[in-house]
C-alpha cells in the first residue's frame, strides 16, 4: 500500500524518503526570492528542476561558494578544471515535518567542475547540465549533480558534482594493476557497454569518450561512472563539424571519420570504446610512445591501430577490431556489444566455455613471462603524447581506411567464433 503525505494526503513520489512532490514544490517556490545566482538563465534552470523533482537526487540547488571548505585543485583538462571541496551542509534529503525545515546529509565531499574561461553562461555549460539530468535515471551508475556555484574571485560558474575517490580509469589501471584480473576486465567492459547502450538509447553521443572521463568511486569498486558530457550533443539532426572548424577531443580515442571533419555519430563512441577496451586489457594507453600530432592522425586515417598482444583471448580481440574498423557501418552497436560482453562475463564462470579456455591460456602465458618489451609496469609515455581534451586542426587528412589484411583477419576471427557468439538471450 502506498504511503501518503499527512499534509495533503497525496501519495509520496518516493516512499523511502517520504518525498511529496506537491508539498515540496510549494516549499521550493517559497524560497525562490531567498537566493539568486546572478544569472537569469541559471536561476530558471534551477527553479525548473526543483519544481519537477520527484525525489531528492533530482534536486539542484544554487550553493553559495562560502558553503565549501578545503577547496583544492585535483585535475585540469583542456577545457575544464576540477576541484575537491567539502560542502558544509550537504544535499537535501527530505522535509523534516517536526522541525519544518529541509533535512540535509551533512558535510559532504564534492567535486567542483569549472569550465575554463566561462564567466557567462553559454551553450556548452547548459548542454552538460541538461545531459546530466537526462542520464540520471537512465544510467545504472549515474553521477549525482548537486547544483551550481560561482567562484567570487574569477566570477566563473562551477558545477557541484559527486566526488569519486578512486579517480578516473587511468588512475585505476595505474594504481590497481596487480589486482586486476580477467573477471575485473570483463566486468568493466560489459559495464561500460551497458552504460553506453543506455546513453545511446537517449539519443546522446558523448563525443569525448576516453579513460579520463570514466570514474571509479574507489580503487576497489567494480562500478564505472561515465562523466564529462561537455562535448556531448543531443542528436536532433545532422551533427557535423564545419570543414574550417577545429574539432575537440583526445586524438588516440577519436574516430578517423571525425578527424577528417565528418559526422560524429554513435559509431564514433563505439570506436572510442575499442581503445578503452584495449587499455583495460593491456594496461597501456594507445599510442603512448609517439607524438600525438598530425602525423599520427594521418597514420590513423590510413589504418594504423595499436598491436593487440597475441595472447589476448581471440574473442576479445575480435570485439576490439570490430569496434575500431574504419568502415563505420561495420562497427557493432552498444546494444549488441552489451549482449556479447554480458555473455562472455557470464561464461567466465563456466570452465568449458570458449572465453574461459582462452582466458586460462592468456593467464598461463602471463605467468610464464619474466620480461617483455613493453608491459604496464615499464612503459614510458612520449612527452608529446597528450591524453587530455584539446582543440585539434589537422587539414587535408586522407579518407579513412583499414590497414592491409585487416578485413581478412577480422573475417577469419568472425567466422571462427560465429557459433560461439550466437545467443538467444537478450539483455535489455
N, C-alpha and C positions, 0 to 999 in steps of 0.2 A: 504494500500500500504506500503510495507516495506521501511524502511529508508536505505539510502546508505551512505557510508563513502565519504566525499568530497575529500579525498586524493587519494583513489584508486578505488572509485566507486563500491566497493563490498558491499553487504548487511551486515548490522550490525548483529552479532550473538545475541546481546541483545540490542533491540531498546531503552529501557528506559535509560540505562547507556551509550548508543552510543558506544558499545564495538565492535571495528573492530578487529577481530582475526588476519588477515594477517598483518595489520599495527602494532598491539601490539606485535606480535611475533617478528617482526624486532626490536622493541624498547627494548624488554627484551634481545634479543641477543646482542644488542649493549652495554648492561650493564653487560654482563657476566664477563668481565675482571675487573669489579669495586668492586667485592665482592668475598669472599670465606668463607666457614665455617671451613676450615682447614681439611675437610674430603671429599675425592673424591666421596664417596658413597652418602653423603648428598647433595653435590653440584649437582650431576647428578639428584638426585631425585627432587630437587627444580627446576632445569632447565627444566626437562621434564614436570613438572606440569605447568610451566609458558608458555611453548610452546604450550600446549594443552588447555589452559584456554579459554573458550568461554564466560565467564562473570566474574565479579570481585571477586565473592565469591570462585572461583576456583583457585585464585592466591595464591601461597605460597611463602613466602619470607625468605631470610636469614636476621635476625634482630639483629644488634649488641646489646649487653647487656646494653650498656650505653644509649640506647634509652628508657630504662624503669626507672621509678621513684617510690618511695614509696613502695618498694618491702617488703612484709611481708608474713610469712608462715601462711596458713589458714587451712591446713589439712595434715595429714600424714597417709598413709595406709601401708600395708605390703610390697609393692614393689615400692611405689612412694610417692612423696611429692608435694603438691600443694601450690603455692604462688599467692598472689594477687599482681598486679602491674598496673601502669599507663603507657601506651605506648604513648610516646610524639607525635609521628607522626600519629598514626592510620593507618588503612589499605588503600590500593589503591582502588579508586572507578572508575576513568575514566581518559582518556588522555585529558588534557586541551590544546585544539588546539591553542588558542590565545597566551598562555604563553609557550607552548611547554614543559610541564612537567606533571608528574602524579599528579592528584588531589586526596588528601587523606582526610580521615574522620576527622582528628584532634585527639586531646588527647582522648584516649580510655581505659576503664578499661578492663583488660585481666587477664586470669589465666595462670600461668606458671607451666607446669607439668614436674617434674624431675623424671626420673627413678633412684631410689637409686642405687648408686654404678656403674652406667654405664658411663664410660669415653670414651668408644669407641662404635661404632655402632654395635648392634647385631640384631639378627632376631626379637626379641620381639619389639624393638624400631621401626624398619621398618614395622613390621606387623601392629602395631597400626596406624601408619601414613597412610599406604595403605588402611586400612579399613575405616578410617575417610573419605578419598577421595571417596571410593566406596559407602559409605552410604549417602553422601551429597545430591545427587539428589533423592535417593530412599526414604528417610525418610521424613515424614511430618514436623517433627521438628528436624532438624539436627544441631549439634554443629559446629560452624564455626572454622576451623583450619587455623590460620593466617600465621604460619610459624614456624621457628626453631631458637633458640638462644643457647648460651653457657655461663655457669657460669664461669667467668675468674678465680675465686679462686679455685673452685673444679674441673674445666675442664669437668663438666658433661653437656651433651646436654639436652635441655628442649623444649617441645612443647609449642607453644603460642596459646592458645585457648580462645574461648568466655567465659566471666565471667558471672556467674549466682548468682545474689544477694540473691535469695531465698534458696540457698544451696541445699542439697540433700533431698530426700523424707523423710528420718528420721527426719531431721530438720523441714520439712514442717508439719509432723504429730505432732511433739512435740510442735511447736510454734503456730500452727494454729488450734489446735484440736477443740476448741469450735465453730469454724466457718465452720467445715467440715460436710456437711450434706450428705444425701444419693445421691443427684444429683451429688455432687462432687466425691463421691466414685465411682459411676457408670461411670462417665466421665473419671476418672483416669484409671479405669480398662479397659474400651474399648479403651482408647487412647494407653495404653501400649500394648494391644493385637494387635492393628493396627500397631504400630511401629515394633513390633517383627515379625509380618506377613511379613512386608517389608524386614526386616533384613534376615529372613529365605529364602525369595524369591531370595536373592543374594547368597544363599548357604553359609551363615556365621552363625556360632554359637558363642554366646557371651562368655560362659564358666565362667563368673563371675558376674552373674545377681543377684543383691541384692539392697536394698534401697540406699546404699551409692553411687551407680552408676546410680541413677536416679535423674536428676537435675530439679530445678524449677527456672525460670527466676526471679520470685518474689514470696513472700508468697501468693499474691493474684492471681497469674497466674494459669489457668486451665491446661496449657500445660506441658507435661513431655518430658524430653530430655534424651535419653539413652547415657551414657558416658562410658569411660574406656574400650576400646576393647583390652587392653593389653594382655589378656589371650585368646582372640578370635583366631580362626583358620579358614581358608578357607577349605571347605570340598572338597578337591581334591582327597581324597582317604579315607582309613580307619584311623580314628583318635583314637588311643588307648594310654592309659597310660601304660608304662612299669611296670610290677609287682614289680620291685625293685626301681621305681622312685616315690618319693613323689608327691602328687597332690597338686594343689593350689586352694584356694577359701575361702569362709565363710561357715563353717560347716552347720549351720541351713538351708542354701539355696541349698546345694549340693545334687544331686540325689544319692540314695543309690547305684545304679549300678556304679556310678563314684567313690564313696567311696571305693568300693572293687577293683578298678583298671580297670573297664570296659570301654567300648567305650563312649565317650562324644558326644551324638547326639543332634539333635534339641529337642528331647523329654526331655532331661535334662534341657534345658532352660524352657520348659513348667512346669516341676517340680518346678523350682525356682519361676516361676510366681505364683504358688499356695501359696507360703509362703509370697510373696509380697502382694497378694490379701488378705490373712489372716491378714496381718499387717495393710493394708489400712482399712479393715472392723473393726478390733478390736482396732487399735491404739497401740497395744502391740507387740514388737518383738517376734518371735518364740523362744521357749526355753530360755527365758530371766532369769529364776530362777535356772538354773543348769549350771554346768561347761561344757564348750564345749571341751570335751576330748574323748578318745577312748570309754569310757562307753556310752556316748551319741551316738556316731557313731554306736556302737553295737546295741543300742536300736532302732535307726532309721532303720537300716537294718532289724530288727525284727518287724517293723511295727509301731513304736511309731510315733505319729503325735500330734500336738497341738490340744486341745479340742476347737472345734468351738462352740461359745455360742449358746444355744438352740434357742434363739430368732432371730438369723440371718435368713434372708429370705432363705427359703429352696432352691430356685433356685440358689442362690449364694453359699450355702453350697455344692450343687451338683457340681457346677463348680470347687470349690476348691478341693473336694475329687477326682474328675476325674483327676485333674492335678497332685495330689501327689500320685496317685496309684503306687504301687511298680511294677506293671505289665506295662512295658514300652509301649507295643503296645496298651494298653487300654487308654493311655493319648490322649487327643484331640490335633489337630494341632492348631497353632496360627491362621490359616485361619478360622477354624471352631469357635475358641474362639472369634475372631473378629466379625464374623457374629452373634453369640449368644449374645454377650455383647452389640453390637450395638442395637439389638432388645430390650433388657432389658432397655437400656438407652432411646430409643425412647418411649417404653411403660411406662416409668416413668411418662409421662405426661398424660396418659390415666387412669382415676380414676377406671375404671372397669378391668384393666389389672391385671393379677395374680401377677406380680412383684410389682405393686403399692399397691395392697392389702396386700402383705406380708411386704412391707416396712412400711406401716402405722401401722401394728401390732408391728413391731420392734420399731418404734418411740414411740408408746404408752407405751410399756414396759419400755423403757429407761426413759421416762418422769415420770413414776410412781416409779422408783427406787431411793431410797435415799442413800443407801450404797450397795456396792457389795464387794466381797472378793478381787478381782483384777480389777482395772479399769485403763485406760490410765493415770489418774491423780495420782495414788498412787503406781504403780508397781515399784519394785526395781530390778535392774539388778545384777545378781551374779557377783562377782569380776573376775571370770574366764570365763564369757560369752564374747566371743571375736567376734566383728562384723566387723573386717577388714580382708582383704585377707591375707592369710599366707600359708606357706608350711604345709601339713598335711601328716602324715605317720602312718596309722592305719592298721597294718598287721593282717591277719587271721580273718577278719570280715566274718560273715555268709552271705549266699546268701540272697538277699533282698526278703522280703515277706510282705504281709499286715497283720495287726493285725486280731485276730479272729473276725468274723462277719462283717469285713469291706465290703467284696463283697456283702453280703446280704443287708446291709444298703444302699449301693450305688445302687444296683439293684432296691430296693424299691423306692428310690428317682427318679431314671431314669425312671422307669415305670410310676410313678405318673405324671411326667412332660413331657413325650414324646410328647404328643399332644400340650402342650404349647410351647415347644421349636421348633416344626416343623414350618418351614417358607419357602416360595418360593422365598423370597427376597435373593439376593446375593450381598453382599457388597464387592467390589473389590478395 
